[in-house]
Amino acid sequence: MTVRMIKQFIQAQAVSEGAGVTVHRTIGTPALRHLDPFLMLDYFNSDNPDDYIAGFPDHPHRGFVTLTYMLDGHMLHRDSMGNEGDLRSGGAQWMKAASGVIHSEMPRQIDGLMRGFQLWINLPGSEKMSAPGYQEYSPEALPVVQTADAKVKVLIGAYQNTPGPIVDPITSVHYLDVTLQAHATFDFALPTELQGFIYVFEGDASVAGTNLPTHSFAVLAEGDSLAVRAGADGARFILVAGKPLREPIVQYGPFVMNSRDEINQAINDYNNGTLVQQRAAMIRD
């Protein structure tokens, strides 16, 4: 058994997205362009409506998956294929953009806390032009495993034989939201072929003796097991891991393909109004 240690720390960068919403980005910055198969991680957190009310009006995607996990707040999803989703506190949205989607994500609240994560997950070249898909899950649909000193919400993958509802047959993603009581330890078997990270967003924790204060993003080193110990005030973090695709990544904003020619085609399709080629299948629970 090889215990995973911390390989790299990344300082979040404030980035303006959508119609002027500030997000805090870790993956997708000059310090960490990609963490195969992950392309981008944004954390948004504000109780000032001026920071988020403008939202994310219509914008395109091609070649990857977006996973939005709403910790607090209320967001409405609409897309060019006629899908409409209502993402509330504790819920999640999995959108396989694949061959092309144009969508919007607009806040449905006028005050209060808006907080959550958006993760971009790459698709292999064989899937980049496949049919898009949309999965939306209410808070009640995401199982929670309660132990004596931890609460683990399972979005993707499994914990203690409890699987998450989101289906990801390509990159074997694990996505857990873990809350630990003070000085408690979370142990997890994480297959060595998966590349992963941890993001502590409440309290503080440590991995293999390395301290992770609030708002720490850390890339995990290779190994097959992980132990996270909470600090004196407890901790809450997301643990995410996935199988690298090991393919060329060529990115131009919201388009992620394997070659520059494919990027040029995506730009031309968008400008010509032909980016959206197929209607997305929708799953809601």
C-alpha positions as CSV (number, residue, x, y, z in Angstrom):
1,M,0.0,0.0,0.0
2,T,1.3,3.4,-1.0
3,V,-0.2,6.4,0.8
4,R,-0.7,9.4,-1.4
5,M,1.1,12.7,-0.5
6,I,0.7,16.2,-1.8
7,K,2.4,16.7,-5.1
8,Q,1.6,20.4,-5.8
9,F,-0.3,23.3,-4.4
10,I,-2.1,25.7,-6.7
11,Q,-3.1,29.2,-5.7
12,A,-6.6,30.1,-7.0
13,Q,-6.8,33.0,-9.4
14,A,-9.8,35.4,-9.6
15,V,-11.3,35.3,-13.1
16,S,-14.3,37.1,-14.5
17,E,-16.7,34.9,-16.4
18,G,-20.1,35.1,-17.9
19,A,-21.6,38.6,-17.6
20,G,-19.0,39.6,-15.0
21,V,-19.2,36.9,-12.3
22,T,-15.9,36.4,-10.4
23,V,-14.8,32.8,-10.0
24,H,-11.7,31.4,-8.3
25,R,-9.9,29.1,-10.7
26,T,-7.3,26.5,-9.9
27,I,-7.1,24.0,-12.8
28,G,-7.0,26.0,-16.0
29,T,-4.5,28.6,-14.9
30,P,-0.8,29.2,-15.9
31,A,0.3,27.2,-12.8
32,L,-1.8,24.2,-13.8
33,R,-3.2,24.3,-17.4
34,H,-4.7,20.8,-17.1
35,L,-4.8,17.8,-14.7
36,D,-5.7,15.1,-17.2
37,P,-8.6,14.3,-17.5
38,F,-9.6,17.6,-15.8
39,L,-9.5,20.8,-17.8
40,M,-10.8,23.4,-15.4
41,L,-12.0,23.9,-11.8
42,D,-13.9,27.0,-10.7
43,Y,-15.1,27.8,-7.2
44,F,-17.7,30.6,-6.8
45,N,-18.6,31.9,-3.4
46,S,-20.4,35.2,-2.6
47,D,-23.3,36.5,-0.6
48,N,-23.3,39.8,-2.5
49,P,-25.8,39.7,-5.4
50,D,-23.8,42.2,-7.3
51,D,-21.1,39.5,-7.7
52,Y,-23.3,36.9,-9.3
53,I,-26.7,38.2,-10.4
54,A,-25.5,38.8,-14.0
55,G,-25.0,35.0,-14.3
56,F,-23.7,33.2,-17.3
57,P,-25.8,34.0,-20.4
58,D,-25.8,31.9,-23.6
59,H,-22.3,30.5,-24.3
60,P,-21.1,27.4,-26.3
61,H,-19.2,24.3,-25.4
62,R,-17.7,21.4,-27.5
63,G,-15.5,18.5,-26.7
64,F,-15.9,17.9,-22.9
65,V,-18.2,17.5,-19.9
66,T,-19.2,20.2,-17.4
67,L,-20.1,19.1,-13.8
68,T,-21.7,21.8,-11.7
69,Y,-22.2,21.2,-8.0
70,M,-24.3,23.8,-6.2
71,L,-23.4,24.0,-2.5
72,D,-25.7,27.0,-1.8
73,G,-28.0,29.0,-4.1
74,H,-30.4,28.5,-7.0
75,M,-29.5,28.5,-10.7
76,L,-31.6,27.9,-13.8
77,H,-30.1,26.0,-16.8
78,R,-31.5,26.5,-20.3
79,D,-29.9,25.2,-23.5
80,S,-30.3,25.4,-27.3
81,M,-31.8,22.0,-27.4
82,G,-34.8,22.9,-25.3
83,N,-33.7,21.4,-22.0
84,E,-34.4,23.4,-18.9
85,G,-33.0,22.5,-15.4
86,D,-33.4,23.9,-11.9
87,L,-30.2,23.5,-9.9
88,R,-30.7,24.1,-6.2
89,S,-28.6,24.0,-3.1
90,G,-27.0,20.5,-2.8
91,G,-27.9,19.4,-6.3
92,A,-25.6,18.6,-9.3
93,Q,-25.7,19.0,-13.1
94,W,-23.7,16.8,-15.5
95,M,-23.7,18.1,-19.1
96,K,-21.9,16.2,-21.8
97,A,-21.4,19.0,-24.4
98,A,-19.6,16.6,-26.8
99,S,-20.5,17.7,-30.4
100,G,-21.9,21.0,-29.3
101,V,-24.2,22.8,-26.8
102,I,-25.1,26.4,-26.3
103,H,-26.6,27.0,-22.8
104,S,-27.0,29.6,-20.0
105,E,-26.8,29.3,-16.3
106,M,-28.7,32.2,-14.6
107,P,-29.2,32.8,-10.8
108,R,-32.8,32.5,-9.7
109,Q,-32.3,34.4,-6.4
110,I,-31.8,38.1,-5.7
111,D,-29.9,37.8,-2.5
112,G,-28.2,35.3,-0.2
113,L,-25.2,33.0,-0.6
114,M,-24.3,31.6,-4.0
115,R,-21.6,28.9,-3.7
116,G,-20.4,25.9,-5.6
117,F,-18.0,24.3,-8.0
118,Q,-17.8,23.8,-11.8
119,L,-15.5,21.1,-13.1
120,W,-14.6,20.5,-16.8
121,I,-13.8,16.9,-17.7
122,N,-12.2,16.1,-21.0
123,L,-13.6,13.6,-23.5
124,P,-11.5,11.3,-25.7
125,G,-11.3,12.1,-29.4
126,S,-13.7,9.2,-30.1
127,E,-16.4,10.9,-28.1
128,K,-15.8,14.6,-28.8
129,M,-18.3,14.7,-31.7
130,S,-20.8,12.2,-30.1
131,A,-24.3,13.1,-29.1
132,P,-24.6,15.5,-26.1
133,G,-26.3,14.5,-22.9
134,Y,-27.7,16.2,-19.8
135,Q,-28.1,14.8,-16.3
136,E,-29.6,16.8,-13.4
137,Y,-29.8,15.5,-9.9
138,S,-31.7,17.0,-6.9
139,P,-30.0,17.0,-3.5
140,E,-32.2,14.1,-2.4
141,A,-30.8,12.0,-5.3
142,L,-27.2,12.3,-4.1
143,P,-26.6,9.7,-1.4
144,V,-24.9,10.5,1.9
145,V,-23.0,8.0,3.9
146,Q,-22.9,8.9,7.6
147,T,-20.3,7.5,9.9
148,A,-19.4,8.3,13.5
149,D,-17.2,11.2,12.6
150,A,-17.8,11.9,8.8
151,K,-20.5,12.7,6.3
152,V,-19.7,11.7,2.7
153,K,-21.9,12.8,-0.2
154,V,-21.3,10.7,-3.3
155,L,-21.8,12.4,-6.7
156,I,-19.7,10.1,-8.9
157,G,-18.0,6.8,-8.0
158,A,-18.7,5.1,-4.7
159,Y,-18.0,5.2,-1.0
160,Q,-18.4,2.2,1.3
161,N,-20.3,0.4,-1.5
162,T,-22.7,3.3,-1.9
163,P,-22.6,4.5,-5.6
164,G,-23.3,8.0,-6.8
165,P,-26.0,8.5,-9.4
166,I,-24.0,10.3,-12.1
167,V,-22.8,7.9,-14.8
168,D,-19.3,8.3,-16.2
169,P,-18.1,5.3,-18.1
170,I,-15.2,7.0,-19.8
171,T,-12.8,8.5,-17.2
172,S,-13.9,6.6,-14.0
173,V,-14.3,9.9,-12.1
174,H,-14.8,9.9,-8.3
175,Y,-16.3,13.0,-6.8
176,L,-17.0,13.1,-3.1
177,D,-18.0,15.9,-0.8
178,V,-16.6,15.1,2.6
179,T,-17.3,16.7,6.0
180,L,-15.1,15.7,8.9
181,Q,-15.5,16.4,12.6
182,A,-12.5,17.9,14.5
183,H,-9.4,15.7,14.4
184,A,-11.3,12.9,12.5
185,T,-9.6,10.9,9.7
186,F,-11.0,10.0,6.4
187,D,-9.5,6.9,4.7
188,F,-10.1,6.1,1.1
189,A,-8.8,3.5,-1.3
190,L,-7.9,5.5,-4.5
191,P,-6.7,3.3,-7.4
192,T,-3.2,4.2,-8.5
193,E,-4.2,4.8,-12.1
194,L,-6.4,7.7,-11.1
195,Q,-5.1,11.3,-11.0
196,G,-6.7,13.3,-8.3
197,F,-6.9,16.5,-6.2
198,I,-8.4,17.7,-3.0
199,Y,-10.0,21.2,-2.4
200,V,-10.6,22.2,1.2
201,F,-13.3,24.9,1.4
202,E,-14.2,24.8,5.1
203,G,-11.9,24.4,8.1
204,D,-8.5,22.8,7.6
205,A,-7.1,19.4,7.1
206,S,-3.8,17.6,6.5
207,V,-2.6,14.9,4.1
208,A,0.4,12.8,5.0
209,G,1.4,15.5,7.5
210,T,1.0,18.5,5.1
211,N,-1.4,21.1,6.3
212,L,-4.2,22.3,4.0
213,P,-5.8,25.5,5.3
214,T,-9.2,26.8,4.0
215,H,-9.3,27.3,0.2
216,S,-6.4,25.0,-0.4
217,F,-6.2,23.1,-3.7
218,A,-3.7,20.3,-3.8
219,V,-2.7,17.8,-6.5
220,L,-2.3,14.3,-5.0
221,A,0.8,12.3,-5.7
222,E,0.7,8.7,-6.9
223,G,-0.4,6.0,-4.6
224,D,-3.3,3.7,-3.9
225,S,-4.7,5.0,-0.6
226,L,-5.5,8.4,0.9
227,A,-5.8,9.6,4.5
228,V,-7.2,13.1,5.3
229,R,-7.1,14.3,8.9
230,A,-9.3,17.3,10.0
231,G,-8.0,20.1,12.1
232,A,-9.3,21.5,15.4
233,D,-12.4,23.1,13.7
234,G,-13.2,20.1,11.4
235,A,-13.0,20.2,7.6
236,R,-15.0,20.0,4.5
237,F,-13.5,19.3,1.1
238,I,-14.1,17.8,-2.3
239,L,-12.1,14.8,-3.4
240,V,-12.0,14.3,-7.1
241,A,-10.0,11.7,-9.2
242,G,-10.2,10.4,-12.7
243,K,-8.4,8.3,-15.3
244,P,-6.1,10.3,-17.6
245,L,-6.9,10.1,-21.3
246,R,-3.3,10.8,-22.4
247,E,-4.4,12.5,-25.6
248,P,-3.4,15.9,-27.1
249,I,-5.4,18.8,-25.7
250,V,-6.0,21.8,-27.9
251,Q,-8.2,24.4,-26.2
252,Y,-9.7,27.7,-27.4
253,G,-11.9,29.1,-24.7
254,P,-15.1,26.8,-24.6
255,F,-13.8,24.4,-27.3
256,V,-11.5,21.6,-26.3
257,M,-10.4,19.2,-29.1
258,N,-7.4,17.2,-30.2
259,S,-6.1,19.4,-33.0
260,R,-6.0,23.0,-34.2
261,D,-8.0,22.0,-37.3
262,E,-10.8,20.7,-35.0
263,I,-10.8,23.9,-33.1
264,N,-11.0,25.9,-36.3
265,Q,-14.0,23.8,-37.3
266,A,-15.7,24.4,-34.0
267,I,-15.2,28.2,-34.4
268,N,-16.6,28.1,-37.9
269,D,-19.5,26.0,-36.8
270,Y,-20.3,28.4,-34.0
271,N,-20.1,31.4,-36.3
272,N,-22.2,29.7,-39.0
273,G,-24.9,28.6,-36.5
274,T,-24.2,24.9,-36.9
275,L,-22.4,24.1,-33.6
276,V,-25.5,22.4,-32.2
277,Q,-25.9,19.3,-34.3
278,Q,-27.9,16.9,-32.1
279,R,-30.4,17.3,-29.3
280,A,-29.1,16.2,-25.9
281,A,-30.7,13.3,-24.1
282,M,-31.9,14.4,-20.6
283,I,-32.0,12.5,-17.3
284,R,-33.5,14.1,-14.3
285,D,-33.7,12.7,-10.8
